[in-house]
Amino acid sequence: MTLPSKKVLIAGAGLAGSTIARVLAENNVKVEILEKRNHIAGNIYDYINSNNERIHKYGPHLLHCNVSSKGLAFLSRFTHWINYEHRVRALLKDGRTTPLPINKITLQDIYGITFKNEDEVKNFLNKIRNKSLCPKNTDQFFEANVGNKLANIFFRPYTKKMWGLDPKQLEISIGARLPIRTNDDTRYFNDNFQALPKDGYSKMIERMLDHKNINVNLNTSYHKGLEFQYDHAFLCIPIDEFYQFKYGKLPYRSIIFRNILKDSYEQPAPVINFTDDSIYTRKTQWNLFPNSPGRINNLNTITFEKPCSIEENPGEYYYPIKTRNSKIIYENYRRLSQSQDKITFCGRTGLFKYIDMIPAVNIHLKLANDFLKGLE
């Protein structure tokens, strides 16, 4: 059945907005996208620099999921993939690096002992962790899973500078993002599909938005009231800002990126985490990613990341800060938004949620399809 033509507004040309746009466009919906930045693809935007390296402007984005994911099938229509299993190493005080997430090799590096098998690793972890603790926050999660020594090396300083808060104030889900392994698997993710788009994320989004029913306006911000000119609006904007901070501001951390060129410098892994209390959390060497073209000379671009408050980097929202209080504030806004029958909030700032790429696609495929069902 052919649906009647509708006109929809989308604020934001990132992964969330672009996913919705493509689904609607293929179902006879006219889509107008407003993007405040001067480029599409949101925080997954990448580009080729003057040294022929592919740079992720807003920090490294690594795609990983179950191979049967609907989101993966959707994205695969717009890109070929290059297999890539991400690895991260942590820089220790003595200058050595060791794998993250913590695994058998990490424990051997830190404690100077050798394990014959996984059972020995499990027994050792059981001795050093606080088994009696039932964690209620991120700090307690660290102590309960790896004990205080490892928490003090790998997690507490990093988490404090990353979030600008003591880990005791953060909900447990933040600490639980990293697994603890008892084998020697040094991959950052366990998923059975891990890859990078062959031509980059920006090209993937460009192909997604290449449809006769989609019109993209760059350098164009959404203003309240524009939605009345459309049948519906999907807004990937801060939900608290839309409601003029009626229940207070939702807290975010931002990142300031510093790019430097290093002569003949090679990192032992594409991403190195800083475990100390310096201002930086990690550094990335871009030409170590397999979808980065061959560099022109022997210089490598290294990007250092410095977490900061949103006030220090206005408008650049990266990580929603999940605390007991912020969850209450968001829930107030979410309930208020249910009275907006012409508006759907989406994306990380509309949903106040840090979302990996494939889950983001899955969420927004459902939002788009639910909207279409309502038209039938």
C-alpha positions in Angstrom: 0.0 0.0 0.0 1.3 3.5 -0.9 1.2 5.8 2.0 0.0 9.4 1.6 2.8 11.9 1.1 3.9 13.5 4.4 6.4 16.1 5.3 8.7 15.5 8.2 11.4 17.7 9.9 14.5 16.1 11.3 17.0 18.2 13.4 20.4 16.6 13.2 22.2 14.8 10.3 24.0 12.3 12.5 23.5 8.6 12.6 20.2 8.8 14.4 18.6 11.5 12.2 20.0 9.9 9.0 18.6 6.5 9.8 15.2 7.9 10.4 15.4 10.0 7.2 16.3 7.1 5.0 13.5 4.9 6.2 10.9 7.6 5.9 12.2 8.7 2.4 11.8 5.2 1.1 8.2 5.2 2.2 7.1 8.3 0.3 7.8 10.8 3.2 9.4 14.1 2.3 12.2 14.8 4.7 13.8 18.1 5.6 17.0 17.9 7.7 18.4 20.8 9.6 22.1 20.3 10.7 23.7 23.0 12.8 27.2 21.9 11.9 28.9 22.4 8.5 28.9 18.7 7.8 26.8 15.6 7.9 27.4 12.4 10.0 27.3 14.0 13.5 29.9 12.7 15.9 30.9 9.9 13.6 32.1 12.4 11.0 35.5 11.5 9.5 37.7 13.1 6.8 41.0 12.6 5.0 43.6 15.1 6.1 46.5 16.7 4.1 48.7 13.7 5.1 46.2 11.3 3.6 45.1 9.9 7.0 41.5 9.3 7.9 40.7 11.3 11.0 37.6 10.8 13.2 37.0 14.5 14.1 35.2 13.6 17.3 37.3 10.7 18.6 37.6 7.1 17.4 34.4 5.3 16.6 34.5 1.5 16.4 31.6 -0.5 15.1 30.9 -3.8 16.8 27.8 -5.9 17.1 26.2 -9.3 16.5 26.4 -10.3 12.9 22.7 -10.8 12.7 21.8 -7.3 13.9 19.1 -5.4 12.0 21.1 -2.3 12.3 24.1 -3.9 10.7 22.0 -5.1 7.8 20.7 -1.6 7.3 24.1 0.1 7.3 25.6 -2.6 5.0 23.3 -1.2 2.3 25.5 1.9 2.3 29.0 0.7 2.8 31.4 -2.2 2.4 33.3 -3.2 5.5 37.0 -3.7 6.4 37.4 -6.2 9.3 39.0 -4.6 12.3 39.3 -5.8 15.8 40.0 -2.9 18.1 42.8 -3.1 20.7 43.7 -0.6 23.4 46.7 -0.5 25.7 47.0 1.4 29.0 50.2 3.4 29.7 51.7 2.6 33.1 53.8 4.8 35.4 57.0 2.9 34.4 56.4 3.6 30.7 55.2 0.1 29.9 51.8 -0.5 28.2 49.4 -3.3 29.0 46.1 -4.5 27.5 42.7 -3.1 28.3 40.2 -4.5 29.2 42.0 -6.2 32.1 42.8 -9.8 31.1 45.3 -12.5 32.0 48.2 -10.6 30.3 47.3 -7.4 32.2 47.4 -9.2 35.6 50.7 -10.8 34.7 52.1 -7.4 33.8 50.9 -5.8 37.0 51.6 -8.5 39.5 54.7 -10.1 37.9 53.3 -13.6 38.1 52.4 -16.3 35.5 49.1 -18.1 35.2 48.9 -21.5 33.6 45.2 -21.4 32.8 42.0 -19.5 33.2 41.1 -21.2 36.5 44.2 -19.8 38.1 43.3 -16.3 36.8 39.7 -16.7 38.2 41.1 -17.8 41.6 43.5 -14.9 41.7 40.8 -12.3 40.9 38.6 -13.9 43.6 41.4 -13.3 46.1 42.0 -9.6 45.2 38.4 -8.4 44.7 35.9 -7.5 47.4 33.5 -10.4 47.1 31.3 -9.2 50.0 30.5 -5.9 48.3 27.2 -5.6 46.4 28.0 -2.6 44.2 25.6 0.3 44.0 27.8 2.7 42.0 30.8 2.7 39.6 33.5 2.9 42.3 32.0 -0.1 44.2 31.8 -2.0 40.9 35.5 -1.6 40.4 36.3 -2.8 43.9 33.9 -5.7 43.7 35.3 -6.9 40.4 39.0 -6.2 40.4 39.9 -5.0 43.9 41.4 -1.7 45.0 44.9 -2.0 43.5 43.7 -2.5 39.9 40.9 0.0 40.4 43.5 2.6 41.6 45.7 2.0 38.5 43.2 1.6 35.7 39.9 3.0 36.6 39.6 5.6 39.4 42.0 8.3 38.0 40.7 7.8 34.5 37.0 7.8 35.5 37.4 10.9 37.6 39.0 13.0 34.8 36.7 11.5 32.2 33.5 12.3 34.0 34.6 15.2 36.3 33.1 13.3 39.2 34.2 10.8 41.8 33.2 7.3 40.6 31.1 6.9 43.8 28.7 9.4 42.2 28.3 7.6 39.0 25.7 4.9 38.3 27.0 1.4 38.0 26.3 1.1 34.2 29.3 3.5 33.5 31.8 1.2 35.2 30.2 -1.9 33.8 30.9 -1.0 30.2 34.4 -2.6 30.3 34.5 -6.4 30.8 37.0 -8.2 33.0 38.5 -11.2 31.2 40.3 -14.3 32.5 41.8 -15.3 29.2 44.5 -13.6 27.0 42.0 -12.1 24.6 43.3 -8.5 24.0 40.4 -7.3 21.8 38.5 -4.4 23.2 35.1 -5.9 22.2 33.8 -9.5 22.2 31.2 -9.1 19.4 31.3 -11.5 16.4 31.2 -8.6 13.9 33.8 -5.9 14.2 34.7 -3.6 11.3 35.2 -0.1 9.9 33.4 1.3 6.8 35.7 0.9 3.8 35.3 4.5 2.7 34.6 6.0 6.1 31.6 6.9 8.2 30.9 10.2 6.4 30.7 8.5 3.0 28.3 5.9 4.5 26.0 8.7 5.8 26.3 10.6 2.5 25.0 7.5 0.7 22.2 7.1 3.3 21.0 10.7 2.7 21.2 10.4 -1.1 17.5 10.1 -1.9 15.1 12.2 -3.8 12.9 12.7 -0.8 15.7 14.0 1.5 16.9 17.6 1.6 19.8 18.5 3.9 20.4 22.0 5.1 23.9 22.5 6.7 24.8 25.4 9.0 21.1 25.5 10.0 19.9 25.3 13.5 16.4 24.1 14.6 14.3 26.8 16.3 11.2 26.0 18.4 8.0 26.3 16.4 9.4 25.1 13.1 7.7 21.8 13.7 4.3 23.3 13.1 5.2 23.5 9.3 5.5 19.7 9.2 3.4 16.6 9.9 6.0 15.5 12.4 9.4 16.4 13.8 12.2 14.2 15.0 14.5 16.3 17.1 18.1 15.1 17.9 18.6 18.1 20.2 19.0 18.5 24.0 15.6 17.8 25.4 16.2 20.1 28.4 17.0 23.0 26.2 13.8 22.5 24.2 11.9 22.9 27.5 14.0 25.9 28.5 15.6 23.9 31.4 12.3 23.8 33.2 13.5 21.0 35.5 17.1 22.0 35.4 20.1 21.3 33.1 21.1 17.7 32.2 24.8 17.3 32.7 27.2 16.3 29.9 30.9 15.9 29.5 32.6 17.2 26.4 36.0 16.6 24.8 38.6 18.9 23.5 40.8 17.3 20.8 44.4 18.2 20.3 46.1 17.0 17.0 49.9 16.8 16.8 52.2 15.4 14.1 54.9 13.0 15.3 57.8 12.0 13.1 58.2 8.2 12.7 56.3 7.6 16.0 54.4 4.3 16.2 52.1 3.5 19.0 51.8 -0.2 20.2 48.1 0.1 19.6 45.8 2.6 17.8 44.5 3.9 21.1 46.5 4.3 24.3 44.8 5.1 27.6 46.4 7.4 30.2 45.9 5.8 33.6 47.4 8.8 35.5 45.8 12.0 36.7 47.1 14.1 33.8 44.6 16.1 31.8 44.3 13.6 28.9 42.4 10.3 28.9 43.7 8.8 25.6 45.6 9.3 22.4 44.9 7.9 18.9 47.2 7.2 16.0 44.9 7.3 13.0 46.9 5.6 10.3 46.9 2.4 12.3 43.2 1.9 11.4 42.9 -0.2 8.3 40.5 2.1 6.4 43.0 5.0 6.6 44.8 5.4 3.2 48.6 5.4 3.0 50.1 8.5 4.5 52.1 10.8 2.3 55.2 11.1 4.5 56.5 9.5 7.7 54.5 11.9 9.9 51.7 10.4 12.0 48.8 12.4 13.3 48.2 11.7 17.0 45.0 13.1 18.7 45.0 13.7 22.4 41.6 13.9 24.2 41.0 16.2 27.1 37.6 15.8 28.8 36.0 19.0 30.0 32.7 20.4 31.1 30.1 21.4 28.6 30.6 25.0 29.7 34.2 24.8 28.5 33.1 23.5 25.1 29.6 24.8 24.5 27.3 22.9 22.2 29.7 19.9 21.9 27.7 17.1 23.7 29.5 13.8 24.0 28.7 11.9 27.2 25.5 12.2 29.3 26.5 12.0 32.9 24.3 9.4 34.5 23.7 10.0 38.2 20.7 9.4 40.4 19.8 13.1 40.2 20.3 13.4 36.4 18.1 10.3 35.8 15.3 12.0 37.8 15.7 15.2 35.8 15.6 13.4 32.5 12.5 11.4 33.5 10.7 14.6 34.2 11.5 15.9 30.7 10.6 12.5 29.1 7.2 12.5 30.8 6.6 16.1 29.6 7.6 15.2 26.0 4.8 12.6 25.9 2.3 15.4 25.5 4.0 16.5 22.2 2.2 14.4 19.6 4.0 16.1 16.7 7.5 15.7 18.2 9.8 12.7 18.8 13.0 13.3 20.7 15.9 11.2 19.5 19.7 10.8 19.5 21.9 11.0 22.5 20.8 14.5 23.6 17.1 13.9 23.0 17.2 10.5 24.8 19.9 11.6 27.3 21.7 8.3 26.6 25.1 7.3 25.4 24.4 4.9 22.5 26.8 2.7 20.6 26.4 2.9 16.8 24.5 -0.3 16.1 22.1 0.1 19.1 21.5 3.7 17.9 20.5 2.5 14.4 18.2 -0.2 15.9 16.5 2.4 18.2 15.9 4.8 15.3 14.8 2.2 12.8 12.1 1.4 15.3 11.1 5.0 15.8 10.9 5.5 12.0 8.8 2.3 11.5 6.5 3.1 14.4 5.8 6.5 12.8 5.0 4.8 9.5 2.7 2.4 11.2 0.8 5.3 12.6 0.2 6.6 9.1 -1.5 3.4 7.9 
